[in-house]
């Protein structure tokens, strides 16, 4: 596990215990922990709008002797091992197949090595205990949301997709209730629609799981659970390999946790396919 990832995990695990000032600094760091490598403690505190003493308290809460201790850890790690945003050198501006594969493998490894097992287990329990599942994605998150729905509908009987083509989101979303769960995709540029849906979900009392490629300020308030899939590079389009694999693993865990009910649904779906094939003569 990279130390920058380690610091991010410490921030997330202690976030709820932090007073308001420390949370402001934590929000800034969760956007890019790498700033620790080059900003002074005073500059970092100024950017977050907090005092230097608040910054010192935060790093002691995280288990460091002080700011320089955390900064040294980040700098040493960058020297020892490339961070996820670094990709192999380009040859004529084009990655070779081997370079591309190497970058994608690194995304997968860093995604799953920083994913706490208990966090995934909790996410699965939230989804499996929901009365209805809402799958939400806008922009770059929409294809991932659609893929997640395509998998989950095989084992879960009541799934709602947001946005649903041709229908206004508020009208479709009005039937959410506290027994529901929302699987939201905040990949790429965040949209106001996604923020609105997540905010309404929390106000309705529903549990929210956010799948994202980069943690942004406010995510901890908007979601009960955050799952991160690395997507930096290796091409101008970024990479969806790790987020897609993370979603596949999550859905597979949901299917396994659902047990007999999932198997009965799969069997019923298979019987419908068989019946329709017979009726069409295929």
C-alpha positions as CSV (number, residue, x, y, z in Angstrom):
1,X,0.0,0.0,0.0
2,X,1.4,3.4,-0.9
3,X,1.8,5.8,2.0
4,X,-0.2,8.5,0.3
5,X,-3.1,6.0,0.1
6,X,-2.4,5.1,3.7
7,X,-2.8,8.8,4.8
8,X,-6.1,9.0,2.8
9,X,-7.4,5.9,4.5
10,X,-6.5,7.4,7.9
11,X,-8.3,10.6,7.0
12,X,-11.4,8.7,6.0
13,X,-11.4,6.4,9.0
14,X,-11.1,9.3,11.5
15,X,-13.1,11.9,9.6
16,X,-16.3,11.5,11.8
17,X,-14.3,12.2,14.9
18,X,-12.7,15.4,13.7
19,X,-13.9,18.9,14.7
20,X,-15.0,21.3,12.0
21,X,-11.6,22.9,11.5
22,X,-9.8,19.6,11.0
23,X,-12.5,18.4,8.6
24,X,-11.8,21.5,6.4
25,X,-8.2,20.5,6.1
26,X,-9.1,16.8,5.7
27,X,-11.4,17.7,2.8
28,X,-8.5,19.6,1.1
29,X,-6.1,16.6,1.5
30,X,-8.7,14.1,0.3
31,X,-8.8,15.9,-3.0
32,X,-5.0,15.4,-3.4
33,X,-2.9,14.0,-0.6
34,X,0.1,14.6,-2.8
35,X,0.2,18.3,-1.9
36,X,1.8,17.2,1.3
37,X,5.0,16.6,-0.7
38,X,5.6,20.2,-1.6
39,X,3.4,22.6,0.5
40,X,4.6,23.9,3.9
41,X,2.4,23.5,6.9
42,X,1.6,27.2,6.8
43,X,0.6,27.2,3.1
44,X,-1.5,24.1,3.6
45,X,-3.3,25.6,6.6
46,X,-3.9,28.8,4.6
47,X,-5.4,27.0,1.7
48,X,-7.8,25.2,4.0
49,X,-8.6,28.4,5.9
50,X,-7.5,27.0,9.2
51,X,-4.7,27.7,11.7
52,X,-1.4,26.0,11.7
53,X,-2.2,24.7,15.2
54,X,-5.3,23.0,13.7
55,X,-3.1,21.4,11.1
56,X,-0.7,20.1,13.8
57,X,-3.6,18.6,15.8
58,X,-4.9,16.8,12.6
59,X,-1.6,15.1,11.9
60,X,-1.3,14.0,15.5
61,X,-4.8,12.6,15.3
62,X,-3.6,10.6,12.2
63,X,-0.7,9.1,14.2
64,X,2.2,11.3,13.1
65,X,4.6,13.2,15.3
66,X,3.8,16.3,13.3
67,X,3.5,17.7,9.8
68,X,7.1,17.1,8.7
69,X,6.7,13.4,9.7
70,X,3.8,13.0,7.3
71,X,5.5,15.1,4.6
72,X,8.7,13.0,4.8
73,X,6.6,9.9,4.4
74,X,5.0,11.2,1.2
75,X,8.3,12.4,-0.2
76,X,10.1,9.1,0.6
77,X,7.3,7.1,-1.0
78,X,7.5,9.2,-4.2
79,X,11.2,8.5,-4.5
80,X,10.7,4.8,-3.8
81,X,7.7,4.1,-6.0
82,X,5.8,6.0,-8.7
83,X,2.4,7.3,-7.8
84,X,-0.7,6.1,-9.7
85,X,-0.8,9.2,-11.9
86,X,2.6,8.4,-13.4
87,X,2.6,6.3,-16.5
88,X,5.4,4.7,-18.6
89,X,7.4,7.0,-20.9
90,X,5.7,7.6,-24.2
91,X,7.3,6.5,-27.5
92,X,6.4,9.0,-30.2
93,X,3.4,10.0,-28.1
94,X,1.9,6.5,-28.3
95,X,1.9,3.8,-25.6
96,X,3.1,0.4,-26.7
97,X,0.7,-2.5,-25.8
98,X,3.1,-3.6,-23.1
99,X,3.3,-0.1,-21.5
100,X,-0.4,0.3,-21.6
101,X,-0.9,-3.1,-19.9
102,X,1.6,-2.3,-17.3
103,X,-0.1,1.0,-16.4
104,X,-3.5,-0.7,-16.3
105,X,-2.2,-3.5,-14.0
106,X,-0.9,-0.8,-11.6
107,X,-4.3,0.8,-11.5
108,X,-5.9,-2.5,-10.5
109,X,-3.3,-3.4,-7.9
110,X,-3.4,0.0,-6.3
111,X,-7.2,0.0,-6.3
112,X,-7.6,-3.3,-4.5
113,X,-4.6,-3.1,-2.2
114,X,-6.1,0.1,-0.6
115,X,-9.6,-1.3,-0.4
116,X,-10.3,-2.4,3.2
117,X,-12.0,-5.8,3.3
118,X,-14.4,-4.6,6.0
119,X,-15.4,-1.6,3.9
120,X,-16.4,-3.9,1.0
121,X,-18.3,-6.2,3.3
122,X,-20.3,-3.3,4.7
123,X,-21.1,-2.0,1.2
124,X,-22.4,-5.5,0.3
125,X,-24.6,-5.6,3.4
126,X,-26.0,-2.2,2.6
127,X,-27.0,-3.2,-0.9
128,X,-28.4,-6.6,0.1
129,X,-30.6,-5.3,2.9
130,X,-32.1,-2.5,0.8
131,X,-35.8,-2.6,-0.2
132,X,-35.0,-1.0,-3.5
133,X,-31.6,-0.3,-5.2
134,X,-31.1,3.0,-7.0
135,X,-28.2,3.1,-9.5
136,X,-27.2,6.6,-10.3
137,X,-24.7,8.0,-12.9
138,X,-24.3,11.1,-15.0
139,X,-21.7,11.9,-17.6
140,X,-18.8,9.6,-17.5
141,X,-20.4,7.8,-14.6
142,X,-23.4,6.8,-16.6
143,X,-21.8,3.8,-18.5
144,X,-20.6,2.4,-15.2
145,X,-24.0,2.8,-13.6
146,X,-25.6,1.1,-16.6
147,X,-23.1,-1.8,-16.4
148,X,-23.8,-2.1,-12.6
149,X,-27.5,-2.3,-13.2
150,X,-27.0,-4.9,-15.9
151,X,-25.2,-7.1,-13.4
152,X,-27.4,-6.5,-10.4
153,X,-30.7,-7.0,-12.1
154,X,-29.7,-10.6,-12.6
155,X,-29.8,-11.2,-8.8
156,X,-31.9,-8.3,-7.3
157,X,-35.6,-7.8,-8.2
158,X,-36.1,-4.1,-7.7
159,X,-33.5,-1.7,-9.3
160,X,-34.2,1.8,-10.4
161,X,-31.9,3.6,-12.9
162,X,-31.2,7.3,-12.6
163,X,-31.4,9.1,-15.0
164,X,-34.1,7.2,-16.9
165,X,-34.3,8.4,-20.5
166,X,-37.3,10.6,-21.1
167,X,-38.2,11.1,-17.5
168,X,-37.4,14.1,-15.2
169,X,-35.1,13.0,-12.3
170,X,-37.2,14.5,-9.5
171,X,-40.4,12.8,-10.6
172,X,-38.6,9.4,-10.9
173,X,-36.8,9.9,-7.6
174,X,-39.8,10.9,-5.6
175,X,-40.5,7.3,-4.5
176,X,-37.2,6.8,-2.6
177,X,-37.6,5.8,1.1
178,X,-35.3,5.2,4.1
179,X,-35.2,1.4,3.4
180,X,-33.6,2.0,0.0
181,X,-29.9,2.1,-1.0
182,X,-28.2,4.2,-3.6
183,X,-25.2,3.2,-5.6
184,X,-23.9,6.4,-7.1
185,X,-21.0,6.8,-9.6
186,X,-19.0,10.0,-9.3
187,X,-16.4,9.2,-12.0
188,X,-14.8,12.1,-14.0
189,X,-16.3,15.5,-13.8
190,X,-18.9,15.8,-11.0
191,X,-22.3,17.1,-12.0
192,X,-24.9,19.1,-10.1
193,X,-27.4,16.4,-10.9
194,X,-25.3,13.8,-9.0
195,X,-24.8,16.1,-6.0
196,X,-28.6,16.8,-5.9
197,X,-29.5,13.1,-6.1
198,X,-27.0,12.2,-3.4
199,X,-28.2,15.0,-1.2
200,X,-31.8,14.1,-1.6
201,X,-31.0,10.4,-0.9
202,X,-29.4,11.3,2.5
203,X,-32.2,13.6,3.4
204,X,-34.7,10.7,2.6
205,X,-32.7,8.5,5.0
206,X,-31.4,6.1,2.3
207,X,-27.9,4.7,2.5
208,X,-25.5,6.0,-0.2
209,X,-22.5,4.2,-1.6
210,X,-20.3,6.3,-3.9
211,X,-18.0,4.7,-6.4
212,X,-15.4,7.3,-7.5
213,X,-12.0,7.7,-9.1
214,X,-11.0,10.7,-7.0
215,X,-12.3,11.7,-3.6
216,X,-13.6,15.3,-3.6
217,X,-14.5,17.8,-0.9
218,X,-17.9,17.0,0.6
219,X,-18.0,13.3,-0.4
220,X,-17.8,12.2,3.2
221,X,-20.9,14.2,4.0
222,X,-22.8,13.0,0.9
223,X,-22.1,9.3,1.1
224,X,-22.2,6.6,3.8
225,X,-19.5,4.6,2.0
226,X,-16.8,5.6,-0.6
227,X,-15.2,3.0,-2.9
228,X,-12.3,4.3,-5.0
229,X,-11.1,2.9,-8.3
230,X,-8.0,4.4,-9.7
231,X,-8.4,5.9,-13.2
232,X,-5.4,8.3,-13.9
233,X,-4.0,7.7,-17.4
234,X,-2.6,5.9,-19.2
235,X,-4.2,7.6,-22.2
236,X,-5.8,11.0,-22.7
237,X,-9.2,9.4,-21.9
238,X,-8.0,8.1,-18.5
239,X,-8.7,4.5,-17.5
240,X,-11.9,2.7,-16.5
241,X,-10.3,-0.7,-16.0
242,X,-10.0,-0.4,-12.2
243,X,-13.5,1.2,-11.6
244,X,-15.1,-1.4,-13.8
245,X,-13.3,-4.2,-12.0
246,X,-14.3,-2.8,-8.7
247,X,-18.0,-2.7,-9.8
248,X,-17.8,-6.3,-11.1
249,X,-16.3,-7.4,-7.8
250,X,-18.9,-5.6,-5.7
251,X,-21.8,-7.0,-7.8
252,X,-20.3,-10.5,-7.5
253,X,-20.1,-10.2,-3.8
254,X,-23.8,-9.0,-3.7
255,X,-24.8,-12.1,-5.8
256,X,-22.9,-14.4,-3.4
257,X,-24.3,-12.8,-0.3
258,X,-27.9,-13.0,-1.7
259,X,-27.5,-16.8,-1.9
260,X,-30.7,-18.8,-2.7
261,X,-32.8,-15.8,-3.6
262,X,-30.2,-14.8,-6.2
263,X,-30.0,-18.4,-7.6
264,X,-33.8,-18.6,-7.9
265,X,-33.9,-15.4,-9.8
266,X,-31.1,-16.5,-12.1
267,X,-32.9,-19.8,-12.7
268,X,-36.1,-18.0,-13.5
269,X,-34.4,-15.7,-15.9
270,X,-32.8,-18.7,-17.6
271,X,-36.2,-20.4,-17.9
272,X,-37.7,-17.3,-19.6
273,X,-34.8,-17.2,-22.1
274,X,-35.3,-20.9,-22.8
275,X,-39.1,-20.5,-23.2
276,X,-38.8,-17.5,-25.6
277,X,-36.2,-19.4,-27.6
278,X,-38.5,-22.3,-28.0
279,X,-41.4,-20.1,-29.0
280,X,-39.3,-18.3,-31.6
281,X,-38.0,-21.6,-33.0
282,X,-34.4,-20.9,-32.2
